[in-house]
Amino acid sequence: MRLRPAVAGKACALVCVMSVAACGGGGGSSGAQPATTGLTDTALASNGVIAAAHTDVNLQNAWGIAAAPNGVFWIADNNSNESTAYDGTGAPRAPVVSIAAGVNGPANPTGVVFNRTNDFVITTATGSQPAQYLFAGEGGTINGWAQTVSGTNAPVAYDDGAGGAVYKGLALLNDGTANHLYATDLHNAKIDVFDAGFNKVTRAGTFADSTIPAGFAPFNIVALGNQLYVSYAKQDATAHDEVLGAGLGYVNIFDANGTFVKRFASTGSLNAPWGIAMAPAGFGAAAGDLLIGNFGDGAINYFDPATGQRLGAISLASGKQLIIPGLWALAFGNGATNQPATDLFYTAGPTNQTDGVFGSIKVVTSSSPPPCTGYGC
Protein backbone atom coordinates (compact mmCIF):
# COMPACT_ATOMS: atom_id res chain seq x y z
CA MET A 1 0.00 0.00 0.00
CA ARG A 2 1.17 3.49 -0.89
CA LEU A 3 -0.75 6.58 0.13
CA ARG A 4 -2.83 8.20 -2.56
CA PRO A 5 -5.71 10.66 -2.79
CA ALA A 6 -8.67 9.38 -0.81
CA VAL A 7 -11.60 7.71 -2.55
CA ALA A 8 -14.35 10.15 -3.40
CA GLY A 9 -17.31 10.57 -1.07
CA LYS A 10 -20.24 8.25 -0.86
CA ALA A 11 -22.11 8.77 -4.08
CA CYS A 12 -25.82 8.05 -4.13
CA ALA A 13 -27.79 6.49 -6.96
CA LEU A 14 -31.23 4.98 -7.04
CA VAL A 15 -31.54 1.41 -8.24
CA CYS A 16 -34.35 -1.10 -8.19
CA VAL A 17 -35.12 -2.82 -4.90
CA MET A 18 -37.09 -6.03 -5.16
CA SER A 19 -40.47 -5.74 -3.38
CA VAL A 20 -43.15 -8.27 -2.61
CA ALA A 21 -46.71 -7.64 -1.47
CA ALA A 22 -47.51 -8.24 2.17
CA CYS A 23 -49.84 -11.07 3.14
CA GLY A 24 -53.37 -10.47 1.89
CA GLY A 25 -52.48 -9.02 -1.52
CA GLY A 26 -52.43 -5.47 -2.79
CA GLY A 27 -56.16 -4.64 -2.92
CA GLY A 28 -56.92 -4.21 0.79
CA SER A 29 -57.74 -0.95 2.52
CA SER A 30 -55.88 -1.60 5.78
CA GLY A 31 -53.22 0.99 4.94
CA ALA A 32 -50.44 -1.43 5.91
CA GLN A 33 -47.13 -0.82 4.17
CA PRO A 34 -46.04 -3.63 1.83
CA ALA A 35 -43.13 -5.74 2.97
CA THR A 36 -39.92 -4.91 1.15
CA THR A 37 -37.05 -7.31 0.61
CA GLY A 38 -33.78 -5.43 0.54
CA LEU A 39 -30.33 -5.25 2.04
CA THR A 40 -28.82 -3.56 5.07
CA ASP A 41 -25.17 -2.87 5.87
CA THR A 42 -23.77 -3.43 9.37
CA ALA A 43 -20.35 -2.43 10.69
CA LEU A 44 -19.17 -5.46 12.67
CA ALA A 45 -15.65 -4.31 13.57
CA SER A 46 -13.42 -1.35 12.81
CA ASN A 47 -10.26 0.30 14.07
CA GLY A 48 -12.39 3.24 15.21
CA VAL A 49 -12.94 4.94 11.86
CA ILE A 50 -16.65 4.18 12.22
CA ALA A 51 -18.81 3.12 15.15
CA ALA A 52 -19.04 -0.66 15.02
CA ALA A 53 -20.14 -3.54 17.21
CA HIS A 54 -16.47 -4.13 18.08
CA THR A 55 -13.30 -2.04 17.93
CA ASP A 56 -9.89 -3.51 17.11
CA VAL A 57 -6.94 -1.18 16.54
CA ASN A 58 -5.15 -3.94 14.61
CA LEU A 59 -7.72 -3.73 11.82
CA GLN A 60 -5.76 -1.44 9.49
CA ASN A 61 -6.48 -1.56 5.76
CA ALA A 62 -8.47 -4.77 6.15
CA TRP A 63 -7.91 -6.59 2.85
CA GLY A 64 -8.21 -10.33 2.13
CA ILE A 65 -10.66 -12.58 3.98
CA ALA A 66 -10.93 -16.36 4.38
CA ALA A 67 -12.54 -18.90 6.68
CA ALA A 68 -12.33 -22.61 7.40
CA PRO A 69 -15.56 -24.53 6.63
CA ASN A 70 -16.63 -24.30 10.27
CA GLY A 71 -14.35 -21.49 11.38
CA VAL A 72 -14.27 -17.74 11.83
CA PHE A 73 -13.07 -15.21 9.29
CA TRP A 74 -9.36 -14.43 9.11
CA ILE A 75 -8.51 -11.00 7.69
CA ALA A 76 -5.21 -9.82 6.23
CA ASP A 77 -4.46 -6.46 7.86
CA ASN A 78 -2.26 -4.80 5.27
CA ASN A 79 -1.03 -1.83 7.31
CA SER A 80 -0.46 -3.57 10.64
CA ASN A 81 1.19 -6.63 9.02
CA GLU A 82 -1.06 -8.93 10.99
CA SER A 83 -3.97 -11.26 10.56
CA THR A 84 -6.92 -10.85 12.90
CA ALA A 85 -9.89 -13.18 13.25
CA TYR A 86 -13.58 -12.45 13.89
CA ASP A 87 -16.84 -14.33 14.12
CA GLY A 88 -19.94 -13.21 12.24
CA THR A 89 -20.81 -10.63 14.90
CA GLY A 90 -17.41 -8.97 14.63
CA ALA A 91 -16.19 -10.33 17.97
CA PRO A 92 -12.39 -10.77 17.84
CA ARG A 93 -11.03 -14.29 18.15
CA ALA A 94 -7.53 -15.47 18.99
CA PRO A 95 -4.86 -15.53 17.78
CA VAL A 96 -3.55 -12.25 16.39
CA VAL A 97 -0.89 -13.42 13.94
CA SER A 98 2.15 -11.40 12.85
CA ILE A 99 2.99 -11.76 9.15
CA ALA A 100 6.79 -12.00 8.88
CA ALA A 101 8.75 -9.55 6.74
CA GLY A 102 10.76 -10.54 3.68
CA VAL A 103 13.89 -9.27 1.97
CA ASN A 104 12.07 -6.12 0.89
CA GLY A 105 10.78 -5.34 4.36
CA PRO A 106 7.20 -5.63 5.64
CA ALA A 107 5.00 -8.23 4.00
CA ASN A 108 1.95 -5.94 3.81
CA PRO A 109 -0.45 -8.89 3.39
CA THR A 110 -3.23 -8.71 0.82
CA GLY A 111 -4.80 -12.03 -0.18
CA VAL A 112 -5.43 -14.90 2.23
CA VAL A 113 -6.76 -18.43 1.69
CA PHE A 114 -7.67 -21.30 3.98
CA ASN A 115 -5.64 -24.42 3.17
CA ARG A 116 -7.88 -27.49 3.04
CA THR A 117 -5.01 -29.73 1.93
CA ASN A 118 -2.06 -31.51 3.53
CA ASP A 119 0.30 -29.58 1.25
CA PHE A 120 2.10 -26.26 1.77
CA VAL A 121 4.01 -27.36 4.85
CA ILE A 122 5.50 -24.75 7.18
CA THR A 123 8.72 -25.66 9.00
CA THR A 124 10.00 -23.87 12.09
CA ALA A 125 12.32 -24.78 14.96
CA THR A 126 9.29 -26.43 16.57
CA GLY A 127 8.57 -28.79 13.68
CA SER A 128 6.64 -29.06 10.43
CA GLN A 129 2.92 -28.83 9.71
CA PRO A 130 0.67 -27.94 6.76
CA ALA A 131 -0.32 -24.29 6.94
CA GLN A 132 -3.91 -23.62 7.90
CA TYR A 133 -3.84 -20.13 6.36
CA LEU A 134 -1.68 -18.77 3.56
CA PHE A 135 -1.01 -15.10 2.80
CA ALA A 136 0.33 -13.14 -0.16
CA GLY A 137 1.85 -9.71 0.34
CA GLU A 138 2.92 -6.56 -1.45
CA GLY A 139 6.44 -7.22 -0.18
CA GLY A 140 6.62 -10.19 -2.57
CA THR A 141 6.19 -12.93 0.04
CA ILE A 142 3.99 -15.96 0.53
CA ASN A 143 3.56 -16.63 4.25
CA GLY A 144 1.91 -19.49 6.09
CA TRP A 145 0.44 -19.99 9.54
CA ALA A 146 0.42 -23.46 11.10
CA GLN A 147 -1.12 -23.58 14.56
CA THR A 148 1.17 -26.12 16.19
CA VAL A 149 4.54 -24.96 14.86
CA SER A 150 4.26 -21.22 14.22
CA GLY A 151 2.33 -19.91 17.23
CA THR A 152 1.42 -16.27 16.65
CA ASN A 153 3.70 -15.84 13.65
CA ALA A 154 3.29 -16.60 9.95
CA PRO A 155 6.82 -17.20 8.62
CA VAL A 156 7.89 -16.59 5.04
CA ALA A 157 7.46 -19.67 2.85
CA TYR A 158 8.50 -18.02 -0.42
CA ASP A 159 10.12 -14.64 -1.07
CA ASP A 160 10.27 -12.99 -4.48
CA GLY A 161 10.89 -9.50 -3.17
CA ALA A 162 14.25 -9.40 -4.94
CA GLY A 163 12.39 -10.01 -8.20
CA GLY A 164 10.15 -7.04 -7.58
CA ALA A 165 6.97 -9.03 -7.01
CA VAL A 166 4.03 -7.10 -5.56
CA TYR A 167 1.41 -9.70 -4.75
CA LYS A 168 -2.12 -8.33 -4.53
CA GLY A 169 -4.22 -11.51 -4.50
CA LEU A 170 -4.04 -15.25 -3.76
CA ALA A 171 -6.03 -18.37 -4.67
CA LEU A 172 -5.69 -22.12 -4.09
CA LEU A 173 -7.01 -24.66 -6.59
CA ASN A 174 -6.52 -28.31 -7.54
CA ASP A 175 -5.98 -28.89 -11.26
CA GLY A 176 -7.22 -32.47 -11.08
CA THR A 177 -3.78 -33.81 -10.21
CA ALA A 178 -2.17 -31.49 -7.69
CA ASN A 179 -2.81 -28.42 -5.56
CA HIS A 180 -1.38 -25.06 -6.56
CA LEU A 181 -1.25 -21.53 -5.21
CA TYR A 182 -1.83 -18.64 -7.60
CA ALA A 183 -0.61 -15.13 -6.74
CA THR A 184 -1.25 -11.98 -8.78
CA ASP A 185 1.90 -9.89 -9.26
CA LEU A 186 0.70 -6.41 -10.20
CA HIS A 187 4.22 -5.02 -10.60
CA ASN A 188 5.39 -7.59 -13.15
CA ALA A 189 1.95 -8.02 -14.74
CA LYS A 190 1.80 -11.78 -14.27
CA ILE A 191 0.42 -14.59 -12.16
CA ASP A 192 2.91 -16.70 -10.22
CA VAL A 193 1.99 -20.34 -9.62
CA PHE A 194 3.42 -22.47 -6.81
CA ASP A 195 3.40 -26.21 -6.29
CA ALA A 196 2.73 -27.96 -2.98
CA GLY A 197 6.26 -27.21 -1.79
CA PHE A 198 6.14 -23.46 -2.55
CA ASN A 199 8.24 -23.89 -5.69
CA LYS A 200 7.36 -21.58 -8.56
CA VAL A 201 6.16 -23.55 -11.58
CA THR A 202 5.10 -22.77 -15.14
CA ARG A 203 1.62 -23.68 -16.34
CA ALA A 204 0.81 -24.60 -19.91
CA GLY A 205 -1.60 -21.73 -20.41
CA THR A 206 0.56 -18.98 -18.85
CA PHE A 207 -2.60 -16.95 -18.12
CA ALA A 208 -2.16 -15.16 -21.43
CA ASP A 209 -4.66 -12.70 -22.91
CA SER A 210 -3.18 -10.47 -25.59
CA THR A 211 -6.35 -8.39 -25.79
CA ILE A 212 -5.86 -6.84 -22.35
CA PRO A 213 -4.42 -3.35 -23.03
CA ALA A 214 -0.83 -2.62 -22.09
CA GLY A 215 -0.55 -1.09 -18.65
CA PHE A 216 -3.14 -3.38 -17.08
CA ALA A 217 -2.04 -6.21 -14.79
CA PRO A 218 -3.58 -9.02 -12.71
CA PHE A 219 -5.00 -7.52 -9.52
CA ASN A 220 -6.90 -10.31 -7.77
CA ILE A 221 -7.59 -14.00 -8.35
CA VAL A 222 -10.47 -16.04 -6.94
CA ALA A 223 -11.18 -19.77 -7.31
CA LEU A 224 -14.84 -20.50 -8.06
CA GLY A 225 -15.54 -24.16 -8.72
CA ASN A 226 -12.74 -25.44 -10.95
CA GLN A 227 -12.01 -22.08 -12.55
CA LEU A 228 -10.02 -18.98 -11.68
CA TYR A 229 -11.52 -15.51 -12.00
CA VAL A 230 -8.83 -12.87 -12.49
CA SER A 231 -9.46 -9.14 -12.15
CA TYR A 232 -7.17 -6.60 -13.81
CA ALA A 233 -6.33 -3.04 -12.77
CA LYS A 234 -4.38 -0.29 -14.48
CA GLN A 235 -0.85 0.07 -13.08
CA ASP A 236 0.31 3.40 -11.69
CA ALA A 237 3.59 5.03 -12.78
CA THR A 238 5.68 2.75 -10.55
CA ALA A 239 3.58 -0.36 -11.25
CA HIS A 240 3.15 -0.82 -7.51
CA ASP A 241 -0.47 0.24 -7.10
CA GLU A 242 -3.66 0.46 -9.09
CA VAL A 243 -5.04 3.52 -10.87
CA LEU A 244 -8.62 4.40 -9.96
CA GLY A 245 -11.17 5.52 -12.51
CA ALA A 246 -14.44 4.60 -14.17
CA GLY A 247 -14.01 1.80 -16.69
CA LEU A 248 -10.51 0.87 -15.53
CA GLY A 249 -10.84 -2.86 -15.13
CA TYR A 250 -11.29 -6.27 -16.70
CA VAL A 251 -12.23 -9.74 -15.45
CA ASN A 252 -11.15 -12.96 -17.18
CA ILE A 253 -11.82 -16.63 -16.51
CA PHE A 254 -9.02 -19.22 -16.75
CA ASP A 255 -8.77 -22.91 -15.96
CA ALA A 256 -6.34 -24.27 -13.36
CA ASN A 257 -3.65 -24.69 -16.03
CA GLY A 258 -3.75 -21.00 -16.88
CA THR A 259 -5.60 -21.54 -20.15
CA PHE A 260 -7.87 -18.67 -21.15
CA VAL A 261 -11.56 -19.60 -21.00
CA LYS A 262 -13.26 -16.28 -21.74
CA ARG A 263 -13.49 -12.59 -21.01
CA PHE A 264 -16.18 -12.15 -18.37
CA ALA A 265 -16.40 -8.36 -18.02
CA SER A 266 -14.71 -5.32 -19.53
CA THR A 267 -14.48 -1.64 -18.54
CA GLY A 268 -17.97 -0.14 -18.08
CA SER A 269 -18.88 -0.29 -14.39
CA LEU A 270 -15.49 -1.73 -13.39
CA ASN A 271 -13.15 0.50 -11.39
CA ALA A 272 -10.09 -1.29 -9.98
CA PRO A 273 -12.17 -4.44 -9.30
CA TRP A 274 -10.90 -6.72 -6.54
CA GLY A 275 -13.66 -8.50 -4.60
CA ILE A 276 -15.39 -11.39 -6.39
CA ALA A 277 -18.07 -13.72 -4.97
CA MET A 278 -20.96 -15.85 -6.23
CA ALA A 279 -24.24 -14.92 -4.55
CA PRO A 280 -26.38 -17.78 -3.21
CA ALA A 281 -30.11 -18.19 -3.67
CA GLY A 282 -31.96 -15.82 -1.40
CA PHE A 283 -29.59 -12.87 -1.76
CA GLY A 284 -32.21 -10.41 -2.94
CA ALA A 285 -32.23 -9.24 -6.53
CA ALA A 286 -28.66 -10.51 -7.03
CA ALA A 287 -29.40 -14.12 -6.02
CA GLY A 288 -27.36 -16.54 -8.13
CA ASP A 289 -25.33 -13.78 -9.76
CA LEU A 290 -21.61 -13.02 -9.72
CA LEU A 291 -20.72 -10.04 -7.54
CA ILE A 292 -17.73 -7.86 -8.40
CA GLY A 293 -16.66 -5.19 -5.93
CA ASN A 294 -14.70 -2.12 -6.99
CA PHE A 295 -11.90 -0.79 -4.84
CA GLY A 296 -11.98 2.33 -6.99
CA ASP A 297 -15.48 3.59 -6.23
CA GLY A 298 -16.75 1.20 -3.53
CA ALA A 299 -19.64 -0.14 -5.62
CA ILE A 300 -20.68 -3.79 -5.86
CA ASN A 301 -22.08 -4.71 -9.26
CA TYR A 302 -23.75 -8.01 -10.10
CA PHE A 303 -23.51 -9.90 -13.36
CA ASP A 304 -25.18 -12.84 -15.08
CA PRO A 305 -22.71 -15.67 -14.31
CA ALA A 306 -23.24 -17.26 -17.73
CA THR A 307 -23.10 -14.25 -20.03
CA GLY A 308 -21.22 -11.64 -18.01
CA GLN A 309 -24.00 -9.11 -18.63
CA ARG A 310 -24.19 -6.48 -15.90
CA LEU A 311 -27.59 -6.67 -14.21
CA GLY A 312 -27.33 -3.92 -11.63
CA ALA A 313 -25.59 -2.54 -8.55
CA ILE A 314 -26.18 -3.60 -4.96
CA SER A 315 -28.45 -1.17 -3.12
CA LEU A 316 -29.76 -0.86 0.40
CA ALA A 317 -33.39 -1.39 1.40
CA SER A 318 -33.76 2.39 1.40
CA GLY A 319 -33.06 2.46 -2.34
CA LYS A 320 -29.64 4.08 -1.95
CA GLN A 321 -26.81 2.44 -3.85
CA LEU A 322 -24.35 0.77 -1.50
CA ILE A 323 -20.96 2.51 -1.66
CA ILE A 324 -18.17 1.25 0.63
CA PRO A 325 -15.04 3.44 0.43
CA GLY A 326 -11.89 1.34 0.16
CA LEU A 327 -13.83 -1.87 -0.55
CA TRP A 328 -11.66 -4.98 -0.80
CA ALA A 329 -12.87 -8.55 -0.23
CA LEU A 330 -16.32 -10.11 -0.58
CA ALA A 331 -17.20 -13.48 1.00
CA PHE A 332 -20.46 -15.16 1.91
CA GLY A 333 -20.80 -16.83 5.29
CA ASN A 334 -20.09 -20.51 5.87
CA GLY A 335 -23.13 -21.14 8.07
CA ALA A 336 -21.01 -21.36 11.24
CA THR A 337 -20.00 -19.00 14.07
CA ASN A 338 -22.79 -16.49 13.36
CA GLN A 339 -21.92 -16.36 9.66
CA PRO A 340 -25.15 -17.11 7.74
CA ALA A 341 -24.64 -18.39 4.22
CA THR A 342 -26.83 -15.61 2.82
CA ASP A 343 -24.90 -12.80 4.54
CA LEU A 344 -22.24 -11.07 2.44
CA PHE A 345 -19.18 -10.15 4.51
CA TYR A 346 -16.71 -7.55 3.32
CA THR A 347 -13.46 -5.81 4.23
CA ALA A 348 -12.43 -2.26 3.48
CA GLY A 349 -9.44 0.04 3.86
CA PRO A 350 -10.91 3.54 3.87
CA THR A 351 -9.17 6.85 4.57
CA ASN A 352 -6.44 6.30 2.02
CA GLN A 353 -5.99 2.67 3.13
CA THR A 354 -5.07 3.63 6.69
CA ASP A 355 -8.24 2.46 8.47
CA GLY A 356 -10.05 -0.86 8.52
CA VAL A 357 -13.66 -2.06 8.46
CA PHE A 358 -15.19 -5.55 8.62
CA GLY A 359 -18.88 -5.55 7.83
CA SER A 360 -21.82 -7.57 6.59
CA ILE A 361 -24.64 -7.05 4.13
CA LYS A 362 -27.78 -8.86 5.16
CA VAL A 363 -31.09 -9.55 3.42
CA VAL A 364 -34.03 -8.07 5.34
CA THR A 365 -37.77 -8.22 4.79
CA SER A 366 -39.66 -5.50 6.59
CA SER A 367 -42.32 -2.85 6.07
CA SER A 368 -39.78 -0.37 7.44
CA PRO A 369 -36.07 -0.94 6.67
CA PRO A 370 -33.92 -1.46 9.79
CA PRO A 371 -31.18 1.01 10.71
CA CYS A 372 -28.08 0.90 8.56
CA THR A 373 -24.84 1.17 10.56
CA GLY A 374 -22.19 0.13 8.04
CA TYR A 375 -19.61 2.19 6.20
CA GLY A 376 -21.77 2.12 3.08
CA CYS A 377 -24.82 3.75 4.72
C-alpha positions in Angstrom: 0.0 0.0 0.0 1.2 3.5 -0.9 -0.8 6.6 0.1 -2.8 8.2 -2.6 -5.7 10.7 -2.8 -8.7 9.4 -0.8 -11.6 7.7 -2.6 -14.3 10.1 -3.4 -17.3 10.6 -1.1 -20.2 8.3 -0.9 -22.1 8.8 -4.1 -25.8 8.0 -4.1 -27.8 6.5 -7.0 -31.2 5.0 -7.0 -31.5 1.4 -8.2 -34.3 -1.1 -8.2 -35.1 -2.8 -4.9 -37.1 -6.0 -5.2 -40.5 -5.7 -3.4 -43.2 -8.3 -2.6 -46.7 -7.6 -1.5 -47.5 -8.2 2.2 -49.8 -11.1 3.1 -53.4 -10.5 1.9 -52.5 -9.0 -1.5 -52.4 -5.5 -2.8 -56.2 -4.6 -2.9 -56.9 -4.2 0.8 -57.7 -1.0 2.5 -55.9 -1.6 5.8 -53.2 1.0 4.9 -50.4 -1.4 5.9 -47.1 -0.8 4.2 -46.0 -3.6 1.8 -43.1 -5.7 3.0 -39.9 -4.9 1.2 -37.0 -7.3 0.6 -33.8 -5.4 0.5 -30.3 -5.3 2.0 -28.8 -3.6 5.1 -25.2 -2.9 5.9 -23.8 -3.4 9.4 -20.4 -2.4 10.7 -19.2 -5.5 12.7 -15.7 -4.3 13.6 -13.4 -1.4 12.8 -10.3 0.3 14.1 -12.4 3.2 15.2 -12.9 4.9 11.9 -16.7 4.2 12.2 -18.8 3.1 15.1 -19.0 -0.7 15.0 -20.1 -3.5 17.2 -16.5 -4.1 18.1 -13.3 -2.0 17.9 -9.9 -3.5 17.1 -6.9 -1.2 16.5 -5.1 -3.9 14.6 -7.7 -3.7 11.8 -5.8 -1.4 9.5 -6.5 -1.6 5.8 -8.5 -4.8 6.1 -7.9 -6.6 2.8 -8.2 -10.3 2.1 -10.7 -12.6 4.0 -10.9 -16.4 4.4 -12.5 -18.9 6.7 -12.3 -22.6 7.4 -15.6 -24.5 6.6 -16.6 -24.3 10.3 -14.4 -21.5 11.4 -14.3 -17.7 11.8 -13.1 -15.2 9.3 -9.4 -14.4 9.1 -8.5 -11.0 7.7 -5.2 -9.8 6.2 -4.5 -6.5 7.9 -2.3 -4.8 5.3 -1.0 -1.8 7.3 -0.5 -3.6 10.6 1.2 -6.6 9.0 -1.1 -8.9 11.0 -4.0 -11.3 10.6 -6.9 -10.9 12.9 -9.9 -13.2 13.3 -13.6 -12.4 13.9 -16.8 -14.3 14.1 -19.9 -13.2 12.2 -20.8 -10.6 14.9 -17.4 -9.0 14.6 -16.2 -10.3 18.0 -12.4 -10.8 17.8 -11.0 -14.3 18.1 -7.5 -15.5 19.0 -4.9 -15.5 17.8 -3.5 -12.3 16.4 -0.9 -13.4 13.9 2.1 -11.4 12.9 3.0 -11.8 9.2 6.8 -12.0 8.9 8.8 -9.5 6.7 10.8 -10.5 3.7 13.9 -9.3 2.0 12.1 -6.1 0.9 10.8 -5.3 4.4 7.2 -5.6 5.6 5.0 -8.2 4.0 1.9 -5.9 3.8 -0.5 -8.9 3.4 -3.2 -8.7 0.8 -4.8 -12.0 -0.2 -5.4 -14.9 2.2 -6.8 -18.4 1.7 -7.7 -21.3 4.0 -5.6 -24.4 3.2 -7.9 -27.5 3.0 -5.0 -29.7 1.9 -2.1 -31.5 3.5 0.3 -29.6 1.3 2.1 -26.3 1.8 4.0 -27.4 4.8 5.5 -24.8 7.2 8.7 -25.7 9.0 10.0 -23.9 12.1 12.3 -24.8 15.0 9.3 -26.4 16.6 8.6 -28.8 13.7 6.6 -29.1 10.4 2.9 -28.8 9.7 0.7 -27.9 6.8 -0.3 -24.3 6.9 -3.9 -23.6 7.9 -3.8 -20.1 6.4 -1.7 -18.8 3.6 -1.0 -15.1 2.8 0.3 -13.1 -0.2 1.8 -9.7 0.3 2.9 -6.6 -1.5 6.4 -7.2 -0.2 6.6 -10.2 -2.6 6.2 -12.9 0.0 4.0 -16.0 0.5 3.6 -16.6 4.2 1.9 -19.5 6.1 0.4 -20.0 9.5 0.4 -23.5 11.1 -1.1 -23.6 14.6 1.2 -26.1 16.2 4.5 -25.0 14.9 4.3 -21.2 14.2 2.3 -19.9 17.2 1.4 -16.3 16.7 3.7 -15.8 13.6 3.3 -16.6 10.0 6.8 -17.2 8.6 7.9 -16.6 5.0 7.5 -19.7 2.8 8.5 -18.0 -0.4 10.1 -14.6 -1.1 10.3 -13.0 -4.5 10.9 -9.5 -3.2 14.3 -9.4 -4.9 12.4 -10.0 -8.2 10.1 -7.0 -7.6 7.0 -9.0 -7.0 4.0 -7.1 -5.6 1.4 -9.7 -4.7 -2.1 -8.3 -4.5 -4.2 -11.5 -4.5 -4.0 -15.2 -3.8 -6.0 -18.4 -4.7 -5.7 -22.1 -4.1 -7.0 -24.7 -6.6 -6.5 -28.3 -7.5 -6.0 -28.9 -11.3 -7.2 -32.5 -11.1 -3.8 -33.8 -10.2 -2.2 -31.5 -7.7 -2.8 -28.4 -5.6 -1.4 -25.1 -6.6 -1.2 -21.5 -5.2 -1.8 -18.6 -7.6 -0.6 -15.1 -6.7 -1.3 -12.0 -8.8 1.9 -9.9 -9.3 0.7 -6.4 -10.2 4.2 -5.0 -10.6 5.4 -7.6 -13.1 1.9 -8.0 -14.7 1.8 -11.8 -14.3 0.4 -14.6 -12.2 2.9 -16.7 -10.2 2.0 -20.3 -9.6 3.4 -22.5 -6.8 3.4 -26.2 -6.3 2.7 -28.0 -3.0 6.3 -27.2 -1.8 6.1 -23.5 -2.5 8.2 -23.9 -5.7 7.4 -21.6 -8.6 6.2 -23.6 -11.6 5.1 -22.8 -15.1 1.6 -23.7 -16.3 0.8 -24.6 -19.9 -1.6 -21.7 -20.4 0.6 -19.0 -18.8 -2.6 -16.9 -18.1 -2.2 -15.2 -21.4 -4.7 -12.7 -22.9 -3.2 -10.5 -25.6 -6.3 -8.4 -25.8 -5.9 -6.8 -22.4 -4.4 -3.4 -23.0 -0.8 -2.6 -22.1 -0.5 -1.1 -18.7 -3.1 -3.4 -17.1 -2.0 -6.2 -14.8 -3.6 -9.0 -12.7 -5.0 -7.5 -9.5 -6.9 -10.3 -7.8 -7.6 -14.0 -8.3 -10.5 -16.0 -6.9 -11.2 -19.8 -7.3 -14.8 -20.5 -8.1 -15.5 -24.2 -8.7 -12.7 -25.4 -11.0 -12.0 -22.1 -12.6 -10.0 -19.0 -11.7 -11.5 -15.5 -12.0 -8.8 -12.9 -12.5 -9.5 -9.1 -12.2 -7.2 -6.6 -13.8 -6.3 -3.0 -12.8 -4.4 -0.3 -14.5 -0.9 0.1 -13.1 0.3 3.4 -11.7 3.6 5.0 -12.8 5.7 2.8 -10.6 3.6 -0.4 -11.2 3.2 -0.8 -7.5 -0.5 0.2 -7.1 -3.7 0.5 -9.1 -5.0 3.5 -10.9 -8.6 4.4 -10.0 -11.2 5.5 -12.5 -14.4 4.6 -14.2 -14.0 1.8 -16.7 -10.5 0.9 -15.5 -10.8 -2.9 -15.1 -11.3 -6.3 -16.7 -12.2 -9.7 -15.5 -11.2 -13.0 -17.2 -11.8 -16.6 -16.5 -9.0 -19.2 -16.8 -8.8 -22.9 -16.0 -6.3 -24.3 -13.4 -3.6 -24.7 -16.0 -3.7 -21.0 -16.9 -5.6 -21.5 -20.1 -7.9 -18.7 -21.2 -11.6 -19.6 -21.0 -13.3 -16.3 -21.7 -13.5 -12.6 -21.0 -16.2 -12.2 -18.4 -16.4 -8.4 -18.0 -14.7 -5.3 -19.5 -14.5 -1.6 -18.5 -18.0 -0.1 -18.1 -18.9 -0.3 -14.4 -15.5 -1.7 -13.4 -13.1 0.5 -11.4 -10.1 -1.3 -10.0 -12.2 -4.4 -9.3 -10.9 -6.7 -6.5 -13.7 -8.5 -4.6 -15.4 -11.4 -6.4 -18.1 -13.7 -5.0 -21.0 -15.8 -6.2 -24.2 -14.9 -4.6 -26.4 -17.8 -3.2 -30.1 -18.2 -3.7 -32.0 -15.8 -1.4 -29.6 -12.9 -1.8 -32.2 -10.4 -2.9 -32.2 -9.2 -6.5 -28.7 -10.5 -7.0 -29.4 -14.1 -6.0 -27.4 -16.5 -8.1 -25.3 -13.8 -9.8 -21.6 -13.0 -9.7 -20.7 -10.0 -7.5 -17.7 -7.9 -8.4 -16.7 -5.2 -5.9 -14.7 -2.1 -7.0 -11.9 -0.8 -4.8 -12.0 2.3 -7.0 -15.5 3.6 -6.2 -16.7 1.2 -3.5 -19.6 -0.1 -5.6 -20.7 -3.8 -5.9 -22.1 -4.7 -9.3 -23.7 -8.0 -10.1 -23.5 -9.9 -13.4 -25.2 -12.8 -15.1 -22.7 -15.7 -14.3 -23.2 -17.3 -17.7 -23.1 -14.3 -20.0 -21.2 -11.6 -18.0 -24.0 -9.1 -18.6 -24.2 -6.5 -15.9 -27.6 -6.7 -14.2 -27.3 -3.9 -11.6 -25.6 -2.5 -8.6 -26.2 -3.6 -5.0 -28.4 -1.2 -3.1 -29.8 -0.9 0.4 -33.4 -1.4 1.4 -33.8 2.4 1.4 -33.1 2.5 -2.3 -29.6 4.1 -2.0 -26.8 2.4 -3.8 -24.3 0.8 -1.5 -21.0 2.5 -1.7 -18.2 1.2 0.6 -15.0 3.4 0.4 -11.9 1.3 0.2 -13.8 -1.9 -0.5 -11.7 -5.0 -0.8 -12.9 -8.5 -0.2 -16.3 -10.1 -0.6 -17.2 -13.5 1.0 -20.5 -15.2 1.9 -20.8 -16.8 5.3 -20.1 -20.5 5.9 -23.1 -21.1 8.1 -21.0 -21.4 11.2 -20.0 -19.0 14.1 -22.8 -16.5 13.4 -21.9 -16.4 9.7 -25.2 -17.1 7.7 -24.6 -18.4 4.2 -26.8 -15.6 2.8 -24.9 -12.8 4.5 -22.2 -11.1 2.4 -19.2 -10.1 4.5 -16.7 -7.5 3.3 -13.5 -5.8 4.2 -12.4 -2.3 3.5 -9.4 0.0 3.9 -10.9 3.5 3.9 -9.2 6.9 4.6 -6.4 6.3 2.0 -6.0 2.7 3.1 -5.1 3.6 6.7 -8.2 2.5 8.5 -10.1 -0.9 8.5 -13.7 -2.1 8.5 -15.2 -5.5 8.6 -18.9 -5.5 7.8 -21.8 -7.6 6.6 -24.6 -7.0 4.1 -27.8 -8.9 5.2 -31.1 -9.6 3.4 -34.0 -8.1 5.3 -37.8 -8.2 4.8 -39.7 -5.5 6.6 -42.3 -2.9 6.1 -39.8 -0.4 7.4 -36.1 -0.9 6.7 -33.9 -1.5 9.8 -31.2 1.0 10.7 -28.1 0.9 8.6 -24.8 1.2 10.6 -22.2 0.1 8.0 -19.6 2.2 6.2 -21.8 2.1 3.1 -24.8 3.8 4.7 
